[in-house]
Amino acid sequence: GRRFIERTVRPYDIIFLDAFGADSVPYALATREFLQSVRRALSPRGVVVGNIWSRVYNPLYDSMLRTYRAVFDEVSVLDVITAGNHLVVATPWKPALSREETLRRAAALTRSLPLRHDLERMVERGLRRVASSGAGAKILLDADSPQEASRGR
């Protein structure tokens, strides 16, 4: 997936990132360098949506949010109320959509797509803008990858 994003020349209006295994977060899909490639693959008004799990299951949660904030102009999180999932919604443009416009678009998507959940209701109950990250959060870098560290030994 990372190679595909890094090599793509066609801009996308939306990119969904959901490549996390049952017990880990692939570090290479959480770094600043990877997210910069995702940003380059987006159209000027594009959106990236990433499933990052909650802090309970994901020890990199706060650092992942900080990394998204370092790369994208606007970052919000949609808490999936019935699951431990958190969806990061990031854009390479400002200003963010108003809450009312976001709700209108979510309702339109729910009407037009065969979705299991009502997006408007999810947005209304669980969307919040990310203003800061938790204590100790750091920007995730390729150079700090556990694989890179083991190569240097």
C-alpha positions in Angstrom: 0.0 0.0 0.0 2.8 2.4 0.8 4.6 1.9 -2.5 1.3 2.4 -4.4 0.7 5.7 -2.6 4.3 6.9 -3.1 4.2 6.1 -6.9 0.7 7.3 -7.7 0.5 10.3 -10.1 -3.3 10.4 -10.3 -4.9 12.6 -7.6 -7.7 11.1 -5.5 -10.6 12.9 -3.9 -10.6 10.5 -1.0 -8.1 8.0 0.4 -9.1 5.5 3.1 -6.4 4.1 5.3 -7.3 0.9 7.1 -4.4 -1.4 7.1 -4.0 -2.2 10.7 -3.5 -5.8 11.9 -5.1 -7.6 14.7 -2.4 -6.8 17.2 -0.2 -4.0 15.7 -0.1 -0.8 13.8 2.3 -1.0 10.8 4.8 1.8 11.7 5.6 2.4 8.0 1.9 3.5 7.5 1.9 5.9 10.3 5.0 8.1 9.7 5.2 11.7 8.5 6.9 10.6 5.3 4.1 8.2 4.5 1.4 10.8 5.3 3.2 13.4 3.1 2.9 10.9 0.3 -0.8 10.5 1.0 -1.1 14.3 1.0 0.6 14.5 -2.4 -1.8 11.8 -3.7 -4.9 13.9 -2.8 -6.6 16.3 -5.1 -6.5 19.9 -3.9 -9.9 19.5 -2.1 -9.3 15.8 -1.2 -9.8 14.1 2.2 -8.0 11.3 3.9 -9.8 9.0 6.4 -7.7 6.8 8.5 -8.8 4.1 11.0 -6.4 4.4 13.9 -8.1 2.6 16.9 -8.3 4.1 20.4 -5.6 4.6 23.0 -6.7 1.4 24.7 -5.6 -0.7 21.8 -3.1 1.6 20.1 -0.1 2.8 22.1 0.8 5.1 19.1 -2.6 6.9 19.1 -1.4 10.3 20.4 1.7 10.3 18.2 -0.4 9.3 15.2 -2.7 12.3 15.8 0.3 14.6 16.2 1.8 13.2 13.0 -1.4 13.9 11.1 -1.5 17.4 12.5 2.1 18.0 11.3 1.2 17.0 7.7 -2.4 18.2 7.2 -4.0 21.6 7.5 -7.2 20.3 9.3 -7.5 17.2 11.4 -10.7 15.8 13.1 -11.5 12.6 14.8 -14.7 10.7 14.5 -15.3 8.4 17.4 -17.2 5.3 16.4 -19.5 5.0 19.3 -20.2 1.2 19.1 -16.5 0.2 18.5 -13.0 1.0 19.7 -12.3 2.7 16.4 -11.4 6.3 15.8 -11.5 7.7 12.3 -9.1 10.5 11.5 -10.4 12.9 8.9 -7.7 15.1 7.5 -7.5 17.7 4.7 -4.8 19.5 2.9 -6.9 22.7 3.0 -8.4 25.3 5.3 -10.8 26.3 6.7 -12.5 23.1 7.9 -16.1 22.6 6.9 -18.6 24.0 9.3 -20.3 21.5 11.5 -23.6 22.1 9.7 -22.0 21.5 6.3 -20.3 18.3 7.6 -23.6 17.1 8.8 -25.3 17.9 5.5 -22.7 16.0 3.5 -22.8 13.0 5.9 -26.6 12.8 5.5 -26.2 13.0 1.7 -23.7 10.1 1.7 -25.9 8.0 4.0 -28.8 8.5 1.5 -26.7 7.8 -1.6 -24.5 4.8 -0.5 -25.4 1.4 0.9 -23.8 2.0 4.3 -24.3 0.0 7.5 -24.4 3.1 9.7 -26.0 6.5 9.5 -23.0 8.9 8.9 -25.0 12.0 9.9 -25.8 10.5 13.3 -22.1 9.3 13.8 -20.8 12.8 12.9 -23.3 14.5 15.2 -22.4 12.3 18.1 -18.7 11.8 17.7 -16.8 14.3 15.5 -14.3 16.6 17.1 -11.5 18.7 15.9 -8.0 17.8 17.0 -6.4 20.8 18.6 -3.5 19.0 20.4 -2.2 15.6 21.2 -1.7 13.8 24.4 1.4 14.2 26.6 4.5 12.6 25.2 3.2 12.4 21.7 5.9 12.7 19.1 5.9 13.0 15.3 6.5 9.5 13.9 9.4 9.4 11.5 10.7 6.7 9.1 14.1 7.1 10.7 12.7 6.0 14.1 11.1 2.8 12.7 11.7 -0.3 14.8 13.0 -1.9 11.6 15.5 0.9 11.1 16.7 0.6 14.7 17.3 -3.2 14.4 19.3 -2.6 11.2 21.6 -0.3 13.0 22.5 -2.8 15.7 
